[in-house]
Amino acid sequence: MPVRFEILDHVARVTIDRPEVLNAVDAATEQELDRIWSAIETDRSVRVVVLTGAGDRAFSTGADMKNSGGSSGLDYWAAARPNGFGGIALRQTLDVPVIARVNGHAAGGGFEMVLGCDIVVAAEEATFSLPEARVGRMPLDGGMTLLQRQIPFRAAMGIMLTGRRVKAPEALALGIVNEVVPRADLDAATHRWVADVLACAPLSIRAIKQTVRRTAHLTAAEAQGQRLPALVEALRSEDAEEGVRAFREKRKPDWKGR
């Protein structure tokens, strides 16, 4: 199985498991990832996702160019992949927050997957790059459109037009990642972010992510007026009352997700 997937205590963990090729993603892995994201979308018990790579060397190094079947760059570009690389880079229908646990190199499509996540925790040795131009290709699955929206323009262009690797401390300074920690602390840091998300009302989290993801192209005033389904559900929920009640009673809220 190219991807490992498990759900435990409201947390889904998705692990790209291809150590023999530094976690490169092939067609089978792409299909499995898209199936997993679709399953998570319909599972209301899942409140947060952790996406990571197997081992210590790579988060994901993108498409498996050695086993591409001889397809050209034009063929790849023409193929329908509306959700971007790994089914997550450009996905707009997943309202559950995704935390990228970056354990090593995130290159090409692997970096595009990181850009599609909401929170990023990286080991000190982790690197980020879009090296496609160095092999006559382009970051077609979200890299060119996402990076320049998430960090300053010249920093984004400097990364894409050189294909260079950005080390974790620089990625932190640019806002690509939320936290950089020693490898020995990577799991603890990831668990801390997970716990902080789980401490929040699940419907509020869904409403926030849905609003952010689906209104980024609008002005602030236009976005404010959107009546998105998750937003309306959260405002009408029992949890909306429970949160205020718990605050007044000086206790932890008992979230029901309804």
Summary of the structure (lengths in Angstrom):
residues: 258
radius of gyration: 18.7
end to end distance: 34.9
largest distance: 64.4
contacts: 848
relative contact order: 0.11
helix: 46%
strand: 17%
